[in-house]
Amino acid sequence: MHCPFTERTKLMKPYPLGIDNPIKIKAVWGSHKWALYWKDDHTKIATFNSQNEAYQARQSIIESL
């Protein structure tokens, strides 16, 4: 029996909407750069030139946890 719900959950990325995401992405004020921060203590992880690079880096970090 084919269950579309189980197929969909296999394809879903961790933290799809950013809810309870341990890493936040924020724009660096006064520049065009983007930064990653740990949610719990607001420690900066890294800075990137584009929002897309920041999202890709966050996804890689979360997958490695």
N, C-alpha and C positions, 0 to 999 in steps of 0.2 A: 504494500500500500504506500503510495506516494504522499508525503505530508509536506506541503509548501512551507509551513512554519519552521520545520527543522532545516530545510534547505536555506531559508532566509537567514536563520541564526548562524549558520556556518559561514555565510558571506559577510555578516556584519562585522565592522571593525570595532575594536575596543573603544569605549567612550565616544560613540558616534556624535553626540550632541554636546560634548564637553561637560556633561553632568557628572559630578564627582571625579573629574579628571584630576590626577595628581600634579599635572603640569599645565600651567596657564600660558597663553600666548598674548603678548601685549605689544602695541606699537610703542616705539621709543619716541617720547615726546620731543618735538623739534627736529626730527629727522625722518627719513623714509625707511628706517630700519625696524626690524621686529625682534623681540627678545622672548626667551623661554624662562619661566620662573617656576620654582616649586611652590605649590599651593599652600602648604602648611606654614612655611616660614618666609616666603617671598624671596628666597635666595635666587639670584640670577644664575642661569645655567649657561646660556650662550646668546649671542646676537647674530642676526642674519640680515642679508640685504633685501630679502623679499618675504612676504607672508607665506608663500608656497613653500619656500625652503624651511621656514620655521615649522610649518605643519608636518612636513616630511620628517624632519629631525625628531619632533615630538613623537610621531608614530613609531619611529625606529627605537627611541628610548623606551617607550611603553611596551613594545613587543619584546625588548630585551630584559624587562623586569621579571 
